[in-house]
Amino acid sequence: MRDALSFDAFADLPLLDGHIHVWQNLDPGLLWQTLARAGAQRCNALSLSRVPTPAGARGTLNEPAWQFKKFSRGAAYAFGALDYARPVTADDLVTQVQRLSELGFDGVKMWEGKPSVYAHLPDRLEGELYAPYWAWLEAHDFPVTIHMADPLRLWDPARASVERWSYVGAQFPAREEMYAETARILRRHPRLELIFAHFLFFWDDLPRAAQFLDAHPAVMFDLTPGVGGFLELSAVRESAREFFLRYQDRLIYGTDVGAGPVVDEHTAFDAAKEIGQAWLVRAFLETDWDMPLPSGIGAVTNLFAGKRLRGIALPPAALEKIYWRNFERVVGATPRTINDEWQRETNL
């Protein structure tokens, strides 16, 4: 069997990883070495909000994201996050996103749509608290990468004891209501530049994914695993290839590298495991391989033992769009200029 996690067979193309994570006390050199092994010359470093905020903790990862961008000398974009460490108002959220823009962030990262986070928000995302914020983002063409919903299996009561996250309980929103809320926000703000992380978890429903993209021309999907998502696409390889060719202008390459120590601050960065996710995305997009999913990819590989990965072998023109052109079209051909006032900031 081939060396499963080798990148040698992949195309020599410019690669901009649109979805990586930073964490407290990261070694930026180590993160860049990992990205380089996956073939990425540029990236987008994402902050996160801490919701709820642990006692004594800063409310975001904005500072490490900003510092990583500065370290990268023009090779990294950075998306900041909203701070909920203190009570917020509608005006405060607008002030926060204005400040992110002034400091040189290139957009906003929201995981407020992940049900475990959503349950702790001070208002619904379509509520009055967020309305001026969405309006500001739309008016200023300021992009957002947003995690909305999650895989359907996480609402299954039978799986509550085996999943890392489970949304069984009245405190969590229903999955379909989250999608309905998203559609209502986009009807009010049709020019919002939203990049939905993880394919909006429509991996198993390509007709619905197509319907959503057709209904909302300003939005994009990123391809961060969801390890299981690429196996679901593999099961309908021909339909998946047709979809990816049809919507090649609406898809953005991302890997989630760095998510391990963000999700669990007691977990050290494991370069081998993290780089496996980049391998998975590239193998699916670039090759016609038909093989069992290799071990060591992502945190939930054990759920998919024995499942087959089948590549869709996209042509170079489509790969170029997914690997960097689409991101540049939405976010900008180059990162925004860093504002060194951050050094004097004590909070955002």
Residue pairs with C-beta under 8 A, 6 or more apart in sequence:
1 291
2 9
2 291
4 279
4 291
4 294
5 272
5 275
5 276
5 279
5 294
5 296
5 297
7 37
7 38
7 39
7 279
7 282
9 286
9 287
10 39
10 282
10 283
10 286
10 287
11 286
11 316
11 319
13 39
13 316
13 319
13 320
13 323
14 41
14 42
14 320
14 323
14 324
15 38
15 39
15 40
15 41
15 42
15 253
15 323
15 324
16 40
16 41
16 42
16 43
16 44
16 253
16 323
16 324
16 327
16 328
17 35
17 38
17 40
17 42
17 43
17 44
17 253
17 254
17 255
17 257
17 278
18 43
18 44
18 145
18 195
18 222
18 252
18 253
18 254
18 327
18 331
19 44
19 46
19 145
19 197
19 222
19 224
19 252
19 254
19 255
19 256
20 31
20 35
20 43
20 44
20 45
20 46
20 254
20 255
20 256
20 257
20 258
21 45
21 46
21 48
21 256
21 257
21 258
21 259
21 262
22 31
22 45
22 46
22 47
22 61
22 64
22 65
22 68
22 258
22 262
23 61
23 64
23 258
23 261
23 262
23 265
23 269
24 61
24 64
24 265
25 64
26 64
26 68
26 258
26 261
26 269
27 269
28 67
28 68
28 71
28 72
30 269
30 271
31 68
31 257
31 258
31 269
32 72
33 271
34 257
34 271
34 274
34 275
35 43
35 257
35 278
37 271
37 275
38 255
38 257
38 275
38 278
38 279
38 282
39 278
39 282
40 278
41 75
42 75
42 76
42 77
42 324
43 72
43 75
43 76
43 77
44 76
44 77
44 78
44 79
44 106
44 145
44 254
44 327
44 331
45 65
45 68
45 69
45 72
45 76
45 77
45 78
45 79
46 65
46 78
46 79
46 81
46 109
46 145
47 60
47 61
47 62
47 64
47 65
47 78
47 79
47 80
47 81
47 109
48 60
48 61
48 81
48 109
48 111
48 262
49 59
49 60
49 81
49 82
49 83
49 84
49 110
49 111
49 112
49 117
50 57
50 58
50 59
50 60
50 61
50 84
50 85
51 84
51 112
51 117
51 120
51 121
52 84
52 120
53 59
53 84
53 85
57 85
58 85
58 347
59 83
59 84
59 85
59 86
59 347
59 348
60 80
60 81
60 82
60 83
60 85
60 348
61 81
61 262
62 80
62 81
62 83
62 100
62 105
62 348
63 342
65 78
65 79
65 80
65 105
66 78
66 80
66 103
66 104
66 105
66 338
66 342
68 76
68 78
69 76
69 77
69 78
69 104
69 335
69 338
70 338
74 334
74 335
76 335
77 106
77 107
77 331
77 332
77 335
77 336
78 104
78 105
78 106
78 335
79 105
79 106
79 107
79 108
79 109
79 143
79 144
79 145
80 100
80 103
80 105
80 107
80 108
80 109
80 348
81 108
81 109
81 110
82 88
82 93
82 96
82 97
82 108
82 110
82 112
83 96
83 347
83 348
84 121
84 122
85 347
87 122
88 96
88 122
88 129
89 129
90 128
90 129
90 130
90 131
90 132
90 133
91 132
93 129
93 130
93 132
93 133
94 132
94 133
94 136
96 348
97 108
97 133
97 136
97 137
97 142
98 136
99 348
100 108
100 348
101 140
101 142
101 336
102 339
102 341
103 338
103 339
103 341
103 342
103 345
103 348
104 335
104 336
104 337
104 338
104 339
104 342
105 336
106 143
106 331
106 332
106 335
106 336
107 142
107 143
107 144
107 145
107 193
107 331
108 137
108 142
108 143
108 144
108 145
109 144
109 145
109 146
110 144
110 145
110 146
110 147
111 117
111 146
111 147
111 197
112 118
112 121
112 125
112 146
112 147
113 125
113 146
113 147
113 148
113 149
113 178
113 182
114 147
114 148
114 150
115 149
115 150
115 154
115 165
115 167
115 172
115 173
115 175
115 178
116 165
116 167
116 172
118 125
118 172
118 173
118 178
119 171
119 172
119 173
122 129
123 129
123 130
124 130
124 181
125 181
125 182
125 185
126 181
126 184
126 185
126 188
131 188
134 185
134 188
134 189
134 192
135 189
136 142
137 144
137 189
137 192
137 193
138 189
138 191
138 192
141 191
141 193
142 193
143 193
143 194
143 195
143 330
143 331
144 192
144 193
144 194
144 195
145 194
145 195
145 197
145 222
146 194
146 195
146 196
146 197
147 197
147 198
148 178
148 179
148 182
148 196
148 197
148 200
148 201
149 175
149 178
149 179
149 200
149 201
150 165
150 167
150 175
150 201
151 201
151 226
151 228
151 229
152 175
152 201
152 204
153 159
153 163
154 163
154 165
154 166
154 167
155 167
155 168
155 172
155 174
155 175
156 168
157 168
159 166
160 166
160 168
164 299
164 300
167 173
167 175
173 181
183 215
183 216
185 192
186 192
186 194
186 215
186 216
186 219
190 216
190 217
190 218
191 218
192 218
192 219
193 218
193 219
193 220
193 330
194 218
194 219
194 220
195 219
195 220
195 221
195 222
195 252
195 330
196 219
196 220
196 221
196 222
197 222
197 224
197 254
198 222
198 224
198 225
198 226
198 229
199 209
199 221
199 222
199 223
199 226
199 229
200 209
200 212
200 221
201 226
201 229
202 208
202 209
202 212
202 221
203 226
203 228
203 229
203 230
203 232
203 233
204 229
204 232
206 233
206 236
206 239
206 240
206 243
209 221
209 243
210 243
210 246
210 247
212 219
213 219
213 221
213 247
213 250
219 250
220 250
220 251
220 252
220 326
220 330
221 247
221 250
221 251
221 252
222 251
222 252
222 253
222 254
223 251
223 252
223 253
223 254
223 281
223 285
223 322
224 254
224 255
224 256
224 277
224 281
225 255
225 256
225 277
225 280
225 281
225 297
225 298
227 277
227 280
227 293
227 297
227 298
227 300
227 301
227 303
227 304
228 300
228 303
228 304
228 307
230 280
230 281
230 284
230 309
231 293
231 304
231 307
231 308
231 309
233 240
233 284
233 312
234 240
234 284
234 307
234 308
234 309
234 310
234 311
235 308
235 310
237 310
237 311
237 312
240 312
241 312
241 313
241 314
244 251
244 285
244 312
244 314
244 318
244 322
245 314
245 318
248 314
248 317
248 318
248 321
248 322
249 321
249 326
250 326
251 321
251 322
251 326
252 322
252 326
252 327
252 330
253 281
253 285
253 322
253 323
253 324
253 327
254 281
255 274
255 277
255 278
255 281
256 274
256 277
257 274
257 275
257 277
257 278
258 269
258 274
259 274
260 267
260 269
260 270
260 273
260 274
260 299
261 267
261 268
261 269
263 299
272 296
273 296
273 297
273 298
273 299
276 294
276 296
276 297
276 298
277 297
277 298
279 294
279 297
280 297
280 298
280 309
283 289
283 309
283 311
284 309
284 310
284 311
284 312
285 311
285 312
285 314
285 319
285 322
286 311
286 313
286 314
286 319
287 311
287 313
288 310
288 311
288 312
288 313
289 309
289 310
289 311
290 308
290 309
290 310
290 311
291 308
291 309
292 306
292 307
292 308
292 309
293 301
293 304
293 305
293 306
293 307
293 308
293 309
295 301
314 322
